[in-house]
Amino acid sequence: MDATDCQAEIEVTHGVGLHARPSVTFARLAKSFPCKVEIEVNASGVWLNGKSIAKIMGAKIRKGAILKIRAEGGRADEAVFALKSLVERDFDEDRRHGRIL
């Protein structure tokens, strides 16, 4: 893989998974990169548009799900790193509600 093609895998640890707010946060961050971003849930073989709030919410991604994130194009490596970090930080939900841990 090079800077135009990148992939990562991570477990969703957020208590309720990707409900509305995390889905919006994820998609907005994905949209901030010029590359194509896709996600796969639990090795389903189905890749979803990571920039689509509707697709992400529709996948009903729960806590414990294994999320693969892949990006292709300019700044793909940065996009995957940023999105993986966002999932690791539980979508910054604690900060948003004033509960910095």
C-alpha positions as CSV (number, residue, x, y, z in Angstrom):
1,M,0.0,0.0,0.0
2,D,1.1,3.5,-0.7
3,A,-0.1,7.0,0.1
4,T,-3.0,6.6,-2.4
5,D,-4.3,3.2,-1.0
6,C,-4.6,2.6,2.7
7,Q,-6.6,0.3,5.1
8,A,-7.0,-0.3,8.8
9,E,-9.1,-2.5,11.1
10,I,-10.5,-1.5,14.5
11,E,-13.1,-2.8,17.0
12,V,-15.9,-0.4,17.9
13,T,-15.8,0.2,21.6
14,H,-18.3,3.0,21.9
15,G,-21.1,1.9,24.2
16,V,-23.9,2.1,21.7
17,G,-21.9,1.9,18.5
18,L,-22.4,4.2,15.6
19,H,-25.7,5.8,16.4
20,A,-26.7,9.2,14.9
21,R,-24.0,11.5,16.4
22,P,-21.0,9.2,15.9
23,S,-22.2,8.5,12.3
24,V,-22.4,12.2,11.6
25,T,-19.0,12.8,13.2
26,F,-17.4,9.9,11.2
27,A,-18.9,11.0,7.9
28,R,-18.0,14.7,8.3
29,L,-14.4,13.8,9.1
30,A,-14.3,11.4,6.1
31,K,-15.7,14.2,3.8
32,S,-12.9,16.5,4.9
33,F,-10.4,14.3,2.8
34,P,-10.3,14.4,-1.0
35,C,-10.0,10.6,-1.2
36,K,-12.6,7.8,-1.5
37,V,-13.4,6.4,1.9
38,E,-15.2,3.1,2.5
39,I,-16.1,0.9,5.5
40,E,-16.8,-2.8,6.0
41,V,-18.5,-4.2,9.0
42,N,-17.6,-7.6,10.5
43,A,-16.0,-8.9,7.3
44,S,-19.3,-8.8,5.5
45,G,-17.7,-8.3,2.1
46,V,-19.9,-5.2,1.6
47,W,-18.1,-1.9,1.4
48,L,-20.1,1.2,2.3
49,N,-19.5,4.8,1.4
50,G,-17.8,6.2,4.5
51,K,-18.9,9.7,3.6
52,S,-22.6,8.8,3.7
53,I,-24.3,9.4,7.0
54,A,-27.3,7.3,5.8
55,K,-25.1,4.3,4.8
56,I,-23.2,4.4,8.1
57,M,-26.4,4.6,10.2
58,G,-28.1,2.0,8.1
59,A,-25.4,-0.5,8.8
60,K,-26.4,-0.5,12.5
61,I,-22.8,-0.8,13.7
62,R,-22.8,-2.0,17.3
63,K,-20.3,-2.1,20.1
64,G,-17.9,-5.0,19.4
65,A,-18.2,-4.8,15.7
66,I,-15.0,-5.0,13.7
67,L,-14.8,-2.0,11.3
68,K,-12.4,-2.0,8.3
69,I,-11.7,1.4,7.0
70,R,-10.1,1.9,3.6
71,A,-9.3,4.9,1.5
72,E,-8.0,5.4,-2.0
73,G,-6.7,8.6,-3.5
74,G,-5.0,11.7,-2.2
75,R,-4.3,11.8,1.5
76,A,-5.7,8.3,1.9
77,D,-3.2,7.4,4.6
78,E,-4.1,10.6,6.6
79,A,-7.8,9.8,6.2
80,V,-7.5,6.2,7.5
81,F,-5.3,7.3,10.4
82,A,-7.7,10.1,11.4
83,L,-10.9,8.0,11.2
84,K,-9.3,5.1,13.1
85,S,-8.2,7.6,15.8
86,L,-11.8,8.9,15.9
87,V,-13.1,5.4,16.5
88,E,-10.5,4.8,19.2
89,R,-11.6,8.0,21.0
90,D,-15.2,6.8,20.9
91,F,-16.1,9.6,18.4
92,D,-15.2,12.3,21.0
93,E,-18.5,11.8,22.7
94,D,-17.1,12.4,26.2
95,R,-15.6,15.7,25.2
96,R,-18.7,16.9,23.5
97,H,-20.7,16.4,26.7
98,G,-18.1,18.0,29.0
99,R,-16.8,14.7,30.4
100,I,-13.2,14.8,29.5
101,L,-11.6,11.6,30.9
